[in-house]
Amino acid sequence: MSSPLKINFDKGTLILQNVPEALEPQLPDIRWDERTLTFRAPAYRYRKIVSQLRAHDVPYQDTARQFTIESFTHQKTISPYPYQTEAIDAWHANGKRGVVSLPTGAGKTFIAILLIADTQRPTLVHVPTIDLMHQWHTVLTDHFGQEIGLYGGGQHELRDITVTTYQSAVMHAPHYGNRFGFAIFDECHHLPGEQYQYAAISSIAPFRLGLTATPERVDGKESRLYALVGECCYEAKVQELSGKTLSEYRVVTIAVEMEDTERIRYEEARSTYLDFLKQSRINMGTPRGWHTFLWKASQSDEGRAAFKAYLTQKQISFASTTKQEWVWKLIQRHSGDRILIFTQDNDTAYQLGTRFFLPVLTHQTKLKERNAFLNGFRDGIYSILVTSKVLNEGVDVPEANVAIIVSGSGSVREHVQRLGRILRKREGKQAVLYELISKQTGEHFVNKRRRQHDAYQTL
């Protein structure tokens, strides 16, 4: 009598022993490992492999799975909105896998909480930042009334429900990737990154949920996200929820003239930059355009001058004197409101903070000071915060109702996230987002590109 097939978990992979030769083509991604004289597969293929074994009535011994059914009880009465119920139903219909795409402020965390209780499996929640890790920890503790684990930022405690950062999961999932049956990936558009994807690859969790406002990626790797987590099973647009579960909003674009001296400096720098692109036959519209520019710019004095000119024209358009004057006008116009001011770079953020005596949050801000600023904003001690990119994603500031975009990238995701920071529903709240665009500069084309997103279509 032949020995039964065995499945073991080993450092983020599955080891399969005694695999019938006729079954080999049916098992996804298995490879023969000469070191162990066994078949091996990525851990995330666990569900598919077990399903194939059951479908072919193949007996097997499973020592890979180290989790069982767990009961999680809500400590609060929960009443989901209809679209949240639809999202939950769609996830179930998709085989308890998939990505749910909802605007910032639409209650993605709430959906995850309902599914944790419903799925009844030990759950690992992945987040991109320490701030989000602690935010999730607080919400989960409040809802389930039990010890919630933290794994990241110096914390190494695993519980039946644990929150970790992507970075920590990449390092440690090979050791605990078989302890959780439900994997949640918040801001899951990060997951297809070269490193972060191993947080999903090294886990056997059969049930998976991705949460994001914008699953699409500039590099087109959202297909990798769908392979690791499941297809996008539910999506709702900003304008569908505006005025209902999200605050009503409007977007105002203000085209700003530069001062004459800044215009001259801008045109000179941009001419130097564009001349180099033309002479070097570099097409910045291609996926490799930026990398080609950096490489060729490093090869000569002319190239280095062109790169310096590129930075100069960017900085002038990002933080012109007239833009800063407009920031002050808008601050005065919205006296009494809660205002977030976004910039593309730290220098501009600190420049505005210094000029107008405003608190500034960047990735350089120490944790204690960062928490003091955020709590002060929530409590009304500060009515304005200036930030570069750290508030783009995840941080909950429901009091904010005005956003001023002084400068930004061409990323649609970034601007949808910034809009989302002011859309948390409050009684009588009318949100407004201002975009300051330097006239006759590259910012005009950047703005035109990002306005193709659905969030702008009803404006």
N, C-alpha and C positions, 0 to 999 in steps of 0.2 A: 504493500500500500504506500503510495507516494505521500511525502510530507506536505502538510497544508501550507499554503502561501502565507508569508509573514510580512507585516508592515511595521517598520520601526521609524522613529523620528531621530535624526542625527544632524545637529548643527544646521538647522534650516532646510534640511532635505529629507526625503523619505528613502529608506532602504527597503527594497523588496526582495525577499528570498523565495526560492522554489516557485518561480513564475512559469506556468505551463507555456511551452513554446507557441502553441496555437493562440494564446491570449496576448502575446507580446504586442502585436499590431494594434490591439484595442486599448492599450493603456497609454495615455498621453505623456509625451516628453520623457519616457523612461530611457535610460542609457546604461549600458554595461560598464561597471566600474572595475577595472582590473586590480585596483588596490585591495578591494574587499571581496572581489569575485561575487558581486551581487549587482542587481539592477538598482539604479538610483533615479530619483525624480525630484523636481522642485516641490517644496512643501505645499505650495498653494494648489497643487494638482490633487491633493488628498481627496477632495469631494468627488472629483471626476473618476478617479481610480476606484474608490469604494463603490461608486454607482455602477461602474462597469463590472466589478466583481459580483455584485448582487444581481445585475441583469443577466449574467452568464451562470448564475448559481454556483459560483466558485467559493468553496469554504476558505476562510482566512482567519488568521490570528492578528488582532490589531492591538499592538502595544504603543502605537504612535499617539493616539488620542488620550490625553490626560485631563479630560473635563467630563462632567456629567450635567444633567439637567439641574438648574438652580431656580429657586423661586425668588423673584424680586417684587416687593410690594410697594405700591405708591403710598406716600404719606399725605398726599393731597388729592382732592377731586380734580380730575383733568377733563376738560371739554375741548376737543380739537375743533378747529375750523373745518368747513367742508373740504377745502383744498388739501388740508393736512391728512384728512381721512382718505382722500383720493390717492395721495402720495403713498400712504401706508398700504392701501389695497394694491396699488400698482407694484410695490416692492414685493409683496407676497405673491402676486401673480407672476412675477419674474423669477420665481424660485428662491425667494428670500435673498436676493442679490441685486445689486444695481446702484446707480447714481441718481440722487434726487437733487434737482437744480431749482433753487428758489432764491429770490432776491434777499439781500442782507436785511435782517429785521423781520423776516417772514416766519420765523419759528422753526428753523431746521433742527436746532437742539431739542426742541419740544418733541419733534417727530422721533428723534433718536431715543429719547427717554421712553416714549410709548413702546418702541420696538424692543428696547432692552427688556422691559417687563414681559412683552409678548413672546419674545424668542426664548427666554428662559435658559440662556447659556452664559457662562462667564464671558465678560465683555472687555475688550481692550479698545479704548478710544485714542486715536492718533490725532495730534494737533501740531501745527508748525511752530508755535512759540511758547515760551514759558508762561507769558501772560494768559494765553488761551488755556493752557494746562490748568492753571489755578482757577480760572473762570469756570471751566467745566467741572472741576473738583467741587467747587462751591455749589453749583446748580445740582449736581448728582447727589451730593450729601443731603441737600435740602429736600430733594424729591424722594429719595429712597431711605433716608434715615439710618444708614449703615456706614461702616468704614469703607471709604473709597481709596484705592491705592494710587500712589503717585510714583512715576518712574521717569526721572529726568530732572535736570536742574539740581543735582545733588541728592535727590530722593530716589530710593531703591526699594520700594515697598509694593509688592504685588498683592492684590485682593481680587475677589470675584468680579468686581468692577474696578478697572484701573485706567488711569489716564496717563498717556506718555507723549513725548514729542517724537516727531519723525526721526530726528537725529539719534535720539536714544534708542528707538526701536530698531534702527538699522544695526546698531552695535550689539543689542541684546536679544533681539528676536530669535536668533539661532539657538538661544538657550531656553527661551520660554514660549517659543512659537507653537507648541502643542498644548498649551494650558488654557487657551481661549477658543470658544466656539463661535463667537460673534466679534467681528472686527469692524469698527467704525472709523472712517477716514474723513475728518473734518477738513475743510478747505482742500478737498481731494485733488484739485488741479495740480497740486505740488507733487503728487505721488509718482507720476511718470519720470521724474528727474532721475539722472544716472544713479544716484545713491539712494534716494528715498524709496524707490520702487522695491528695494530689498526688504523693507518693512512688511510689504504684502507678500512678496515671494517666499519669505522665510516662515510664514504662518500657515497652519493647516486649517484655520477657521473656515468652516463650510458656509457660514452666513456672513454676508459682507454688505456694508452700506457706505456709500460715498456721499458727502454733502458739499455743495459748492453753489455759488451764484453764477459762475461762468466756467463750465467744464472745458470749453475750447482753449487750446494753447496755440501760441504763435508758431511753435515748431511742429504742430500737427500730431503730437504724441498722445492726444486724448484717446486714440485707439488702444494704446497701451494701458491707460486707465481702465477702459472698459473690459480689457482682457483680464485684468487683475481683480476688479471689483464687480463687474457686471455692467451691462448696457445702461444708458440713461433711461430710466423707467418712468420718470415723471419730471415735468418742467412747467413752471409758471413764470410769466414775465412781470417785470416791474409795473407796467401800466395796467395789467390785469388786477393787481392788488392795491393800486394807489387809491386812497380815499376809503378803503375798506379795512384791510388788516395793516396796511402801510399808510403813512401820512400822505396827504396830497402834496404834490411838489411841482416846482417849475424850475427850469434851467435858463439862466440868463447869460448870454455871451457878450462880453464887453470888449470891443476892439480898441486897443490903446495905441495912440501915437507915441513914438519915441521923441525925446528931445533931439535937437539938431546934431549936437556933438555926439550923442550915442548912436544916432542913425549913421553918421559918417564912419564911426569906428566899426559898427556892425557891417556895413556894406564892404568896407575894406577887408575885414576878416573873412567874410563869406566869399568874397571874390577869390581870395588866396586859396581857400579850402576847395571851392568848386573848380578852379583852374587845375589844381592838382588831381582831382578826380578825373577830369577830362583828359589831361595829359597821360595819366596812368591807366586810362580806360577801365575805371572802376564803376560798376553799376551797383549803387547802394540799395536798389530795389530787389536785389537777389538775396537769398538766404545767407550766402557767404560774403555779401558785400562789405559788411562791417569788419569781419575778420581780415578780408583782403586789404581793406584800407589800413588797418592797424599794422599789418605785416609790411606793406609797402612804405608806410609812413616812417617806419623804423629804419629804413634802408638808406636814407639820405638826409642832408640838411634841409632840402626843400620839403621832404616828407614830414620831418619833425616840425617845420614851420607851419605846414598845412594842418597838422594835428593841433598845434597851439592855436591856430586861427579858428579851427572848428570849436574848440572849447571857449574861445573868446566870444564868438558870435552867439553861441548857446547861452552863455552867462548873461550877455547883454539883453537878449530877448527874454530870458527867464526873470530877470530882476531889474528892469529898467526903472529909472527914477519915477516916471509917470505911473508905472504899475504900483509902485509903493505908495504914491499919492492916492491912487484909487483904493488901495487897501484901507487907508485911513478914512476915506469918504464912506466906504461900506461899513466900517466899524461904527462910524457916527450914525449912519442911517439905521443901523440895527442895534442901537443902544438898548440894553435890556434883554436882548436875545443871547442865546448860547452859540458861539461862533467857533468853527474849526477852520484854520487857515493851513492849506496844504502847499508844499513846495516840492520841486523835483530833487533838490539837493540840500545838504545841511547848511552850507554857507548862506544861502538865501534865507533859510529859516532863522538862523542866528542873527542875520542882518536885520530882519524884520523885528525879531524879539528885542534886539538892542535899541532899535530906533523908536519903537512904540512901548517899550517896557512891558513885554508880554512873556509869559512862561513858554519855553520851547521844549518839545519832546523829539529826540532823535535816538538812533541806536546807541549813541554815546552817553545818553542820560543814565545815571546810576539808578538802580532799582528803587531805592528808598525815595529819591527825589521824584522818580517817575510815578510811583504810587501816590505820593503827596499831590502832584499836579492833577492826576486823574481823579482822585477822591475830592480834591478841591473844586474841580470842574463839576463833578456830579452834585456836590453840596452847594454850589453857587458861590463859593469863595472866589473862584476865577470864572469869568464869563467868556474868556477867549483862550484858546490854545493854538500855538503854532507848531506844526509838525512837518517832517519831510515825508517819510513813508511808513513809520511805525504804527500809525493809526489806520493805514489802508485796510487792514485785515483783522477781523476777529474781536478787537477790543470793543466792549459794550459801552457806548456813551449815549444812551437814549435821550438825554436832555438836549443834545445838540439839534438845532433846527436851521442853522445857516452854515453853509460851507463856501469858502472862497478858494478857488483853485488859482494860485498865482502862477504855478508852472507844473508840468507833468510830462509823462512820456506819451507815446502814441498808443499805449496799451489800452484796449477797450476794458479789460478786466480791472485795471487800476482805477479807471474813472467810474465804473459801475460800483466798485467797492467804496470809493469815496462818496458817491451819491448815497450809498446804503447807510453810511454813518449817520445820516440825518433823517432817515425814513422810519425810525421806530415810532409806532403809533402813540400819540398823546391826544387827549381831548382838546379840540380846537387848534391843533398844531398845523401850520402851513409851512412846509420846508421849502427852502430856496437854495439853489447852488449857483454860484457865480463863477464863470470862467473868464479870466483875464488873458486876452490874446494880443500879443504885439503885432500891430498891423504890418503887412508886407514883409513877413519873416516866415521861416520854416514852421512856426507854430500854427500858422493858418492851415497848412496842409495836414498837420498832426490832428488839429481839431476837427477838420473835415472828415478824416478817416475814422475817428472814434465816434463821431455823431451818427455813424451808420448803425449803431447798436439800437436794439428795440427800445431801450429806455428813452431815446430821443425822438422816436417816431411819432408820438402824439403831440409833440410840442410845436 
